[in-house]
Structure formats: C-alpha cells, structure tokens
C-alpha cells in the first residue's frame, strides 16, 4: 500500500530509530531497563508497520502468515525456556537474524548496481552466514550437544588462511560481476568460517563469542540497510554493531581476556584445551550435618553461587538457606563474579528470580576484601571463578581472569556434583586445601539437606 | 538515497552506539546483549521488502524463509529480554505462573 508519502515514511523510520537509541540507553541502567526494552519493541513495531503502509508489496498474505508462524514459534519458546538456558536461546535468535540478513542481501544482488552496494552485498552475505553458523555452534556448545572444550585439528591455521583467500576471491567476483554463483559460494564459505572460528573457543569464552557474533549480525543488518537504501536498517544495525563491540570488549575485560586471544587463542597450539578427567587426589568430604554446624555457628557467611546452582534449579533453596541463617543473626551476602553462570549477569537474573534482595548481591571488587573477615565461604556449583590458578599458574587457560578470593575465608565449603573440573576444564587446587570441605551431590539435594539441618540446630 | 547520506547515517550511528553503552554494570550485560540482539531483528523490514517484491516463486520461498528467521529474532528477542528484566523489577513473592503469561 502506498498510504504514506516518502516524507511521512522517513519520519516514521526516524521515530523508530530514536526509539532504538532510547532502548539501548534504557537497557544500560537497572531502573529503566524494562521500559527501555519495551521502547525498542515499540520502535520495531513502528518500523514494520511503516514498511507495510509505505511500499507496494505483493504476497502480503504469505508474508503476514509467515510472520504469524514466527511469532507463534518464538513467543512460547521465550516464555517457557528455563532461565538457565537463556544464553543459548539468545545465541539462537542471534543466528537466525544473521541468516535472515544474509538471505536478504543475496536476493537483492540482482538490484545492486553501484560498487558500494555490491560491496555491501558481499559483506552482508558473508558476515550474516558467519554469524548464523557460529551462533548454531555456540548454541550446541551451551546446550552441551557437543563438547564444551576447544576443538582443534592439525593444520587448522592453514585451512583458515585458505578460507580467507577464497573469500577474498569470491568477494571480488561478486563485486566485479554481480555473480550469483559466487555469492552463493560466499554464503557457503561464511557458514564454514563461522564453524571454524567458534569450534576452537573454549567453554568459558563462549559468552564473549555470543556478544561478538551479535555485533557482527548488527553490522550485517546495517550493510543490508545500505543495499536496500533503508535508513532504519542502517541505523538499527549500526547501533547494535557499535554497542555490541563495546559490550564485547567490556565482557572480555571482566573476564580478564582479550578478544583476539579468545578467538585465536586455541590456534596457537591448543593451550586452552583443559581436561575433563576427574582427579583421584584425596579431598576432605563431609556430611550435610557437619556443614550445617559450620554455617550455623558462623558470624559471617559469603555465598558464592555458580552455574551448578543454576543447573540444579537451586536458586530458591539457597534463598531459603540464606533466610534461615539470617534468622539466626548470621550476616549473609552473595559474592557475584561478573561471569558467574554462563553469561555476564546471568546469575543476577537467576537469583532475582528467587527474590533474593538486590542489595545482598555484592560485586566482585567490593566482596573480595570481605572474605578475610568471613567465617565460611559457601561455594555452590562454582569452580573456575574461584580457581586460584587464575592468579598463580601463568600457563593456565584462565590465567589473568579476576577471581573471587574465597581462599581468604576461615573455612571454604564446596557443594559439588563430582570432582569433574569446571566448564573451562581445569583442576582447582583449592579443593585440596586444609580448610576446604566438600559435599558431593546435586546442589539442590545438598542444599535441602543442609537447610534442614540448619533449621534443627 | 545517495551513498554519502547513507555513509553519514552510518558514521553518526557508530558514535551514538559507542556513547550509549559505555560503562554498563556487568549485572546488565546479559539483558543488554539480549536487547541489542532483538533490535537487529529489524532486518524483518528488509525481509518483508524482498518478499513483497519477489518475481518468482523460488525467490518468494527463500525470502519468506528470511521473514521467518527475522520474525523469530525480533519477537523472540524482545520477549526473552522482557522476561529477564521482569525478574529484576519483581520484589514480590515468586509465583510459578510464568507460563500463564504467555500469549
């Protein structure tokens, strides 16, 4: 339909773009975050409505039908997914967005005539495909459909170099001849490239990769905006590309990694490959009753929640335990590592779900000096974020990552499923220390037993 | 629209994107990433344009695939972000009725 004049259309897109900026701005502070997200959704609604009202479109029935199918697929998935599986869902959504951008650019190749547009087509087709397949691999790693360890094979560097050369050649033919064959080849190479780039990334670095792929999809969308001459796509995509780049860097800093090291680290000789073997060195394990006594007669307890807590769905139980301890006059806080869980801030979301007051979640820099005054550090399902190897072992894959100094506490209690190393696949020396006690088992079962014993003290 | 205008849009948007995000607490990294992820689902507009101007059945089918993927990205992205943020704002008692809110 041509209901809207070009001026009104441009104004509507402007409003939508401003709403996107306000959305990102809102999302960067806890108070305004939810409103920010709704503003973004409103912007998207305005954008999509505008395109229907301003352009002569065929096949509208089909388009609306497919949009309805997409909504029916994604809304229940988003509403019902376990909070612990949030990261992989985000990765999946990011992947399909990249795939859509690649397909759009490929189909627009026939209309692209100037050099600039052809470059944009080649870029979008390749980058969108990288983002698609890369996100699928991160999804599989997070869902543990495949190993979370870095996957390398001999000659990987050479395969990558060859790939880069062929991509360069393919881009040249797309740009010079608007060749469809080469554009499709570029898409295939992009898919292969995404797999090759993400495979060598170790489990602990996956969040950084999701963020990076998110920024890449943003850039692909921006480039498709160039191809279609659509300002909303251009501005929206660029905003995500730019903010995603900053976000990726900040996440990498929070984890003590550099972005280049994350992506190319494993190529330099597979040093980030850890072990998933369980060690048979002696440890001190104990019963739930003993741990309840340890906790019940403490003055200050610091809880360190990790992904194991999330997997066991034990966030409500830990919240009850915290309340039971507080009822005995014990001071309890949660030590939040920036990357506890599977993504930065993931654990905060999970604990918020269990109604743990926001004030009790203490960020790493504030909580670290408090450990030496704590009687007990209760580590539930966390491993890598408390591993002293990050400070003491320069060769370790997590070396340089800031950690929580739980070793400073009088007593350290680990609730663990088994002696299997954490997501990064590295053994934790702390487990073998004198003042460390372990309780094996599912985090929820263990916590329920400890909670029962604490209440009956 | 001519190339220079588009380039201007691009460069200015890069700066806005940088400025808007700087210094975010790590608590909000996940929702922010997820929200940004939803925003690039606006590629739906591009997919609609391509599907609406398809000249053959084959192109239409491929374009509709793009519409489907873009919709999942856009709609799912905003819904999942909202759900994460719901947890932050909620000081009330947890109720196991999150599924009931779907639709």
Interface residues (C-beta under 8 A of the other chain):
Chain A: X16 X20 X21 X23 X24 X25 X27 X28 X29 X30 X33 X34 X36 X37 X38 X40 X41 X43 X44 X47 X48 X51 X52 X55 X56 X57 X58 X59 X60 X62 X63 X66 X67 X69 X70 X71 X73 X74 X75 X76 X77 X78 X79 X80 X81 X83 X86 X87 X89 X90 X93 X94 X96 X97 X99 X100 X101 X103 X104 X106 X107 X108 X114 X116 X210 X211 X214 X217 X218 X221 X222 X224 X225 X226 X228 X229 X230 X231 X232 X233 X234 X235 X236 X237 X238 X239 X240 X241 X242 X243 X244 X245 X246 X247 X250 X251 X254 X316 X336 X338 X339 X343 X344 X345 X346 X348 X349 X350 X352 X353 X354 X355 X357 X358 X361 X363
Chain B: X1 X3 X6 X9 X10 X13 X14 X15 X16 X17 X18 X20 X21 X22 X23 X24 X25 X26 X27 X28 X29 X30 X31 X32 X33 X34 X35 X36 X37 X38 X39 X40 X41 X42 X43 X44 X45 X46 X47 X48 X49 X50 X51 X52 X53 X54 X59 X60 X62 X63 X64 X65 X66 X67 X68 X69 X70 X71 X72 X73 X74 X75 X76 X77 X78 X79 X80 X81 X82 X83 X84 X85 X86 X87 X88 X89 X90 X91 X92 X93 X94 X98 X99 X101 X102 X103
